[in-house]
Amino acid sequence: MNWLMTQIRKEEWSPYVAGVLLGIVGILTVVLAHALLGASGGFENLAAYIGKAINPANTYFNYVMPAGITYPVVLLVGIFFGGMLGALSSGTFKFRTMDSEQWKSAYGKQTWKRWLLLFVGGIIVEYAAGIAGGCTSGLAISGGMLLAPAAFLFIGGMFASGIATALIVYGKKY
Amino acid sequence: MTYVIALILGVLFGFSLNKAGLTKYHKIANQFRLTDFAVLKFMMTALVVTMIGVYPLRELGLITFPTVPATYIVGNLVGGLIFGVGMALAGFCPGTAVAGAGEGKLDYIVPGLLGFLVGAVLYGLTYDAVFPKISAIANYGSVVLPDLWHINPYLAVFVFALMALVLFYLIDRMGMHRKEKKS
């Protein structure tokens, strides 16, 4: 029991162990909820409140991803508290505006720059998830675990451009 | 009831992201620098475990799959290509950002989550001009590989698991990953 608590309290697990946990969660999601995991979809249900205010006749927010506290939104709330639980278990929960040393060496130490890039990155990622039909959670993991070809096309594209982007950002330090 | 299940599944998902370390900028960035393969190991392990669990249940007729993400080759690929740029720049994706937000990261909570919301609004408002066209090209619908290629599902899962193991072997034992450069 003590051993188990020590393991749970560790800040980082082997990615294989964490992956097994996620794999079990994946099975439970399919069997118990008859649904998939996801993250970008919840943002779309929330964005629908704003989108419909801008354009009430909009197709997407009326028929495809309508506003509401839907399953993906509840999932998002859960992910938030899951992250919190993980941080609390290892004593690493802390309010902070930027905590990555590697970020500073890549982009500089200004906080505004990080906040701006996270905002822009967020827009790009969420928009792209719309086109692809899901994000890393809803398409790569959820589709991949059912062997959907869509997931592997997405993962291939994501790695190709991700590596190219890192090459540009890091330059000589890549 | 569905909401309670969704909440619990979400918590476990967020917890696993936190423990895998994926809520940290360097984990994502270094995957794309090919110096740390935690992202790929985490994802591939999860995929293999889930498919070993759900495919036999499906073959035995005990469950049906929920709606599978649709395959439309150009859209999936182009979406992935754009996605990778944002993910490598920011070092997060929607799931890891929400879990990181729960850890108290204000940069994830404020600009990160706002960015996703703005991105989703922009996508919804431009949906009619973008999605119908791109999803019409090479559209196979909601399909899984064993059904599409008419291969035995058990064999497909076995081959995928074997590929994952070979990949893990190459990364961990053969030193496929690049060495971190001293800056």
Boltz contact constraints between the chains, C-beta under 6 A:
constraints:
  - contact:
      token1: [A, 12]
      token2: [B, 21]
      max_distance: 6.0
  - contact:
      token1: [A, 13]
      token2: [B, 19]
      max_distance: 6.0
  - contact:
      token1: [A, 15]
      token2: [B, 20]
      max_distance: 6.0
  - contact:
      token1: [A, 15]
      token2: [B, 38]
      max_distance: 6.0
  - contact:
      token1: [A, 15]
      token2: [B, 41]
      max_distance: 6.0
  - contact:
      token1: [A, 15]
      token2: [B, 42]
      max_distance: 6.0
  - contact:
      token1: [A, 16]
      token2: [B, 41]
      max_distance: 6.0
  - contact:
      token1: [A, 16]
      token2: [B, 45]
      max_distance: 6.0
  - contact:
      token1: [A, 18]
      token2: [B, 16]
      max_distance: 6.0
  - contact:
      token1: [A, 18]
      token2: [B, 19]
      max_distance: 6.0
  - contact:
      token1: [A, 18]
      token2: [B, 20]
      max_distance: 6.0
  - contact:
      token1: [A, 18]
      token2: [B, 42]
      max_distance: 6.0
  - contact:
      token1: [A, 19]
      token2: [B, 42]
      max_distance: 6.0
  - contact:
      token1: [A, 19]
      token2: [B, 45]
      max_distance: 6.0
  - contact:
      token1: [A, 19]
      token2: [B, 46]
      max_distance: 6.0
  - contact:
      token1: [A, 20]
      token2: [B, 45]
      max_distance: 6.0
  - contact:
      token1: [A, 20]
      token2: [B, 49]
      max_distance: 6.0
  - contact:
      token1: [A, 21]
      token2: [B, 16]
      max_distance: 6.0
  - contact:
      token1: [A, 22]
      token2: [B, 16]
      max_distance: 6.0
  - contact:
      token1: [A, 22]
      token2: [B, 46]
      max_distance: 6.0
  - contact:
      token1: [A, 23]
      token2: [B, 46]
      max_distance: 6.0
  - contact:
      token1: [A, 23]
      token2: [B, 49]
      max_distance: 6.0
  - contact:
      token1: [A, 23]
      token2: [B, 50]
      max_distance: 6.0
  - contact:
      token1: [A, 25]
      token2: [B, 9]
      max_distance: 6.0
  - contact:
      token1: [A, 25]
      token2: [B, 12]
      max_distance: 6.0
  - contact:
      token1: [A, 25]
      token2: [B, 13]
      max_distance: 6.0
  - contact:
      token1: [A, 26]
      token2: [B, 46]
      max_distance: 6.0
  - contact:
      token1: [A, 26]
      token2: [B, 50]
      max_distance: 6.0
  - contact:
      token1: [A, 27]
      token2: [B, 50]
      max_distance: 6.0
  - contact:
      token1: [A, 27]
      token2: [B, 53]
      max_distance: 6.0
  - contact:
      token1: [A, 27]
      token2: [B, 54]
      max_distance: 6.0
  - contact:
      token1: [A, 29]
      token2: [B, 9]
      max_distance: 6.0
  - contact:
      token1: [A, 30]
      token2: [B, 54]
      max_distance: 6.0
  - contact:
      token1: [A, 31]
      token2: [B, 63]
      max_distance: 6.0
  - contact:
      token1: [A, 32]
      token2: [B, 5]
      max_distance: 6.0
  - contact:
      token1: [A, 33]
      token2: [B, 5]
      max_distance: 6.0
  - contact:
      token1: [A, 34]
      token2: [B, 66]
      max_distance: 6.0
  - contact:
      token1: [A, 35]
      token2: [B, 66]
      max_distance: 6.0
  - contact:
      token1: [A, 36]
      token2: [B, 66]
      max_distance: 6.0
  - contact:
      token1: [A, 37]
      token2: [B, 13]
      max_distance: 6.0
  - contact:
      token1: [A, 39]
      token2: [B, 94]
      max_distance: 6.0
  - contact:
      token1: [A, 39]
      token2: [B, 95]
      max_distance: 6.0
  - contact:
      token1: [A, 40]
      token2: [B, 94]
      max_distance: 6.0
  - contact:
      token1: [A, 43]
      token2: [B, 116]
      max_distance: 6.0
  - contact:
      token1: [A, 43]
      token2: [B, 117]
      max_distance: 6.0
  - contact:
      token1: [A, 43]
      token2: [B, 120]
      max_distance: 6.0
  - contact:
      token1: [A, 44]
      token2: [B, 120]
      max_distance: 6.0
  - contact:
      token1: [A, 47]
      token2: [B, 117]
      max_distance: 6.0
  - contact:
      token1: [A, 47]
      token2: [B, 120]
      max_distance: 6.0
  - contact:
      token1: [A, 47]
      token2: [B, 121]
      max_distance: 6.0
  - contact:
      token1: [A, 50]
      token2: [B, 121]
      max_distance: 6.0
  - contact:
      token1: [A, 51]
      token2: [B, 121]
      max_distance: 6.0
  - contact:
      token1: [A, 51]
      token2: [B, 124]
      max_distance: 6.0
  - contact:
      token1: [A, 51]
      token2: [B, 125]
      max_distance: 6.0
  - contact:
      token1: [A, 59]
      token2: [B, 128]
      max_distance: 6.0
  - contact:
      token1: [A, 60]
      token2: [B, 124]
      max_distance: 6.0
  - contact:
      token1: [A, 60]
      token2: [B, 127]
      max_distance: 6.0
  - contact:
      token1: [A, 61]
      token2: [B, 124]
      max_distance: 6.0
  - contact:
      token1: [A, 71]
      token2: [B, 6]
      max_distance: 6.0
  - contact:
      token1: [A, 74]
      token2: [B, 3]
      max_distance: 6.0
  - contact:
      token1: [A, 74]
      token2: [B, 6]
      max_distance: 6.0
  - contact:
      token1: [A, 74]
      token2: [B, 7]
      max_distance: 6.0
  - contact:
      token1: [A, 75]
      token2: [B, 6]
      max_distance: 6.0
  - contact:
      token1: [A, 75]
      token2: [B, 10]
      max_distance: 6.0
  - contact:
      token1: [A, 76]
      token2: [B, 98]
      max_distance: 6.0
  - contact:
      token1: [A, 78]
      token2: [B, 7]
      max_distance: 6.0
  - contact:
      token1: [A, 78]
      token2: [B, 10]
      max_distance: 6.0
  - contact:
      token1: [A, 78]
      token2: [B, 11]
      max_distance: 6.0
  - contact:
      token1: [A, 79]
      token2: [B, 10]
      max_distance: 6.0
  - contact:
      token1: [A, 79]
      token2: [B, 13]
      max_distance: 6.0
  - contact:
      token1: [A, 79]
      token2: [B, 14]
      max_distance: 6.0
  - contact:
      token1: [A, 79]
      token2: [B, 98]
      max_distance: 6.0
  - contact:
      token1: [A, 79]
      token2: [B, 99]
      max_distance: 6.0
  - contact:
      token1: [A, 80]
      token2: [B, 98]
      max_distance: 6.0
  - contact:
      token1: [A, 80]
      token2: [B, 101]
      max_distance: 6.0
  - contact:
      token1: [A, 80]
      token2: [B, 102]
      max_distance: 6.0
  - contact:
      token1: [A, 81]
      token2: [B, 11]
      max_distance: 6.0
  - contact:
      token1: [A, 81]
      token2: [B, 102]
      max_distance: 6.0
  - contact:
      token1: [A, 82]
      token2: [B, 11]
      max_distance: 6.0
  - contact:
      token1: [A, 82]
      token2: [B, 13]
      max_distance: 6.0
  - contact:
      token1: [A, 82]
      token2: [B, 14]
      max_distance: 6.0
  - contact:
      token1: [A, 82]
      token2: [B, 15]
      max_distance: 6.0
  - contact:
      token1: [A, 83]
      token2: [B, 14]
      max_distance: 6.0
  - contact:
      token1: [A, 83]
      token2: [B, 18]
      max_distance: 6.0
  - contact:
      token1: [A, 83]
      token2: [B, 99]
      max_distance: 6.0
  - contact:
      token1: [A, 83]
      token2: [B, 102]
      max_distance: 6.0
  - contact:
      token1: [A, 83]
      token2: [B, 103]
      max_distance: 6.0
  - contact:
      token1: [A, 84]
      token2: [B, 102]
      max_distance: 6.0
  - contact:
      token1: [A, 85]
      token2: [B, 15]
      max_distance: 6.0
  - contact:
      token1: [A, 86]
      token2: [B, 15]
      max_distance: 6.0
  - contact:
      token1: [A, 86]
      token2: [B, 18]
      max_distance: 6.0
  - contact:
      token1: [A, 86]
      token2: [B, 19]
      max_distance: 6.0
  - contact:
      token1: [A, 87]
      token2: [B, 103]
      max_distance: 6.0
  - contact:
      token1: [A, 93]
      token2: [B, 103]
      max_distance: 6.0
  - contact:
      token1: [A, 93]
      token2: [B, 104]
      max_distance: 6.0
  - contact:
      token1: [A, 94]
      token2: [B, 104]
      max_distance: 6.0
  - contact:
      token1: [A, 95]
      token2: [B, 104]
      max_distance: 6.0
  - contact:
      token1: [A, 97]
      token2: [B, 106]
      max_distance: 6.0
  - contact:
      token1: [A, 97]
      token2: [B, 107]
      max_distance: 6.0
  - contact:
      token1: [A, 98]
      token2: [B, 107]
      max_distance: 6.0
  - contact:
      token1: [A, 100]
      token2: [B, 25]
      max_distance: 6.0
  - contact:
      token1: [A, 102]
      token2: [B, 26]
      max_distance: 6.0
  - contact:
      token1: [A, 103]
      token2: [B, 25]
      max_distance: 6.0
  - contact:
      token1: [A, 114]
      token2: [B, 107]
      max_distance: 6.0
  - contact:
      token1: [A, 115]
      token2: [B, 107]
      max_distance: 6.0
  - contact:
      token1: [A, 115]
      token2: [B, 111]
      max_distance: 6.0
  - contact:
      token1: [A, 117]
      token2: [B, 89]
      max_distance: 6.0
  - contact:
      token1: [A, 117]
      token2: [B, 90]
      max_distance: 6.0
  - contact:
      token1: [A, 118]
      token2: [B, 90]
      max_distance: 6.0
  - contact:
      token1: [A, 118]
      token2: [B, 107]
      max_distance: 6.0
  - contact:
      token1: [A, 118]
      token2: [B, 111]
      max_distance: 6.0
  - contact:
      token1: [A, 118]
      token2: [B, 112]
      max_distance: 6.0
  - contact:
      token1: [A, 119]
      token2: [B, 111]
      max_distance: 6.0
  - contact:
      token1: [A, 119]
      token2: [B, 115]
      max_distance: 6.0
  - contact:
      token1: [A, 121]
      token2: [B, 86]
      max_distance: 6.0
  - contact:
      token1: [A, 121]
      token2: [B, 89]
      max_distance: 6.0
  - contact:
      token1: [A, 121]
      token2: [B, 90]
      max_distance: 6.0
  - contact:
      token1: [A, 122]
      token2: [B, 112]
      max_distance: 6.0
  - contact:
      token1: [A, 122]
      token2: [B, 115]
      max_distance: 6.0
  - contact:
      token1: [A, 122]
      token2: [B, 116]
      max_distance: 6.0
  - contact:
      token1: [A, 122]
      token2: [B, 119]
      max_distance: 6.0
  - contact:
      token1: [A, 123]
      token2: [B, 115]
      max_distance: 6.0
  - contact:
      token1: [A, 123]
      token2: [B, 118]
      max_distance: 6.0
  - contact:
      token1: [A, 123]
      token2: [B, 119]
      max_distance: 6.0
  - contact:
      token1: [A, 124]
      token2: [B, 86]
      max_distance: 6.0
  - contact:
      token1: [A, 125]
      token2: [B, 83]
      max_distance: 6.0
  - contact:
      token1: [A, 125]
      token2: [B, 86]
      max_distance: 6.0
  - contact:
      token1: [A, 125]
      token2: [B, 87]
      max_distance: 6.0
  - contact:
      token1: [A, 125]
      token2: [B, 93]
      max_distance: 6.0
  - contact:
      token1: [A, 126]
      token2: [B, 116]
      max_distance: 6.0
  - contact:
      token1: [A, 126]
      token2: [B, 119]
      max_distance: 6.0
  - contact:
      token1: [A, 126]
      token2: [B, 120]
      max_distance: 6.0
  - contact:
      token1: [A, 127]
      token2: [B, 119]
      max_distance: 6.0
  - contact:
      token1: [A, 127]
      token2: [B, 122]
      max_distance: 6.0
  - contact:
      token1: [A, 127]
      token2: [B, 123]
      max_distance: 6.0
  - contact:
      token1: [A, 128]
      token2: [B, 79]
      max_distance: 6.0
  - contact:
      token1: [A, 128]
      token2: [B, 82]
      max_distance: 6.0
  - contact:
      token1: [A, 128]
      token2: [B, 83]
      max_distance: 6.0
  - contact:
      token1: [A, 130]
      token2: [B, 123]
      max_distance: 6.0
  - contact:
      token1: [A, 131]
      token2: [B, 75]
      max_distance: 6.0
  - contact:
      token1: [A, 131]
      token2: [B, 79]
      max_distance: 6.0
  - contact:
      token1: [A, 132]
      token2: [B, 76]
      max_distance: 6.0
  - contact:
      token1: [A, 132]
      token2: [B, 79]
      max_distance: 6.0
  - contact:
      token1: [A, 132]
      token2: [B, 80]
      max_distance: 6.0
  - contact:
      token1: [A, 133]
      token2: [B, 69]
      max_distance: 6.0
  - contact:
      token1: [A, 133]
      token2: [B, 70]
      max_distance: 6.0
  - contact:
      token1: [A, 134]
      token2: [B, 69]
      max_distance: 6.0
  - contact:
      token1: [A, 135]
      token2: [B, 93]
      max_distance: 6.0
  - contact:
      token1: [A, 135]
      token2: [B, 94]
      max_distance: 6.0
  - contact:
      token1: [A, 136]
      token2: [B, 93]
      max_distance: 6.0
  - contact:
      token1: [A, 137]
      token2: [B, 95]
      max_distance: 6.0
  - contact:
      token1: [A, 139]
      token2: [B, 69]
      max_distance: 6.0
  - contact:
      token1: [A, 143]
      token2: [B, 69]
      max_distance: 6.0
  - contact:
      token1: [A, 144]
      token2: [B, 47]
      max_distance: 6.0
  - contact:
      token1: [A, 145]
      token2: [B, 47]
      max_distance: 6.0
  - contact:
      token1: [A, 145]
      token2: [B, 50]
      max_distance: 6.0
  - contact:
      token1: [A, 145]
      token2: [B, 51]
      max_distance: 6.0
  - contact:
      token1: [A, 146]
      token2: [B, 65]
      max_distance: 6.0
  - contact:
      token1: [A, 146]
      token2: [B, 68]
      max_distance: 6.0
  - contact:
      token1: [A, 146]
      token2: [B, 144]
      max_distance: 6.0
  - contact:
      token1: [A, 147]
      token2: [B, 144]
      max_distance: 6.0
  - contact:
      token1: [A, 147]
      token2: [B, 145]
      max_distance: 6.0
  - contact:
      token1: [A, 148]
      token2: [B, 68]
      max_distance: 6.0
  - contact:
      token1: [A, 148]
      token2: [B, 69]
      max_distance: 6.0
  - contact:
      token1: [A, 148]
      token2: [B, 144]
      max_distance: 6.0
  - contact:
      token1: [A, 149]
      token2: [B, 71]
      max_distance: 6.0
  - contact:
      token1: [A, 149]
      token2: [B, 145]
      max_distance: 6.0
  - contact:
      token1: [A, 150]
      token2: [B, 69]
      max_distance: 6.0
  - contact:
      token1: [A, 150]
      token2: [B, 71]
      max_distance: 6.0
  - contact:
      token1: [A, 150]
      token2: [B, 76]
      max_distance: 6.0
  - contact:
      token1: [A, 153]
      token2: [B, 76]
      max_distance: 6.0
  - contact:
      token1: [A, 153]
      token2: [B, 77]
      max_distance: 6.0
  - contact:
      token1: [A, 154]
      token2: [B, 76]
      max_distance: 6.0
  - contact:
      token1: [A, 154]
      token2: [B, 80]
      max_distance: 6.0
  - contact:
      token1: [A, 157]
      token2: [B, 77]
      max_distance: 6.0
  - contact:
      token1: [A, 157]
      token2: [B, 80]
      max_distance: 6.0
  - contact:
      token1: [A, 157]
      token2: [B, 81]
      max_distance: 6.0
  - contact:
      token1: [A, 158]
      token2: [B, 80]
      max_distance: 6.0
  - contact:
      token1: [A, 158]
      token2: [B, 83]
      max_distance: 6.0
  - contact:
      token1: [A, 158]
      token2: [B, 84]
      max_distance: 6.0
  - contact:
      token1: [A, 161]
      token2: [B, 81]
      max_distance: 6.0
  - contact:
      token1: [A, 161]
      token2: [B, 84]
      max_distance: 6.0
  - contact:
      token1: [A, 161]
      token2: [B, 85]
      max_distance: 6.0
  - contact:
      token1: [A, 162]
      token2: [B, 32]
      max_distance: 6.0
  - contact:
      token1: [A, 162]
      token2: [B, 84]
      max_distance: 6.0
  - contact:
      token1: [A, 162]
      token2: [B, 87]
      max_distance: 6.0
  - contact:
      token1: [A, 162]
      token2: [B, 88]
      max_distance: 6.0
  - contact:
      token1: [A, 163]
      token2: [B, 32]
      max_distance: 6.0
  - contact:
      token1: [A, 165]
      token2: [B, 85]
      max_distance: 6.0
  - contact:
      token1: [A, 165]
      token2: [B, 88]
      max_distance: 6.0
  - contact:
      token1: [A, 166]
      token2: [B, 32]
      max_distance: 6.0
  - contact:
      token1: [A, 166]
      token2: [B, 33]
      max_distance: 6.0
  - contact:
      token1: [A, 166]
      token2: [B, 88]
      max_distance: 6.0
  - contact:
      token1: [A, 173]
      token2: [B, 183]
      max_distance: 6.0
  - contact:
      token1: [A, 174]
      token2: [B, 33]
      max_distance: 6.0
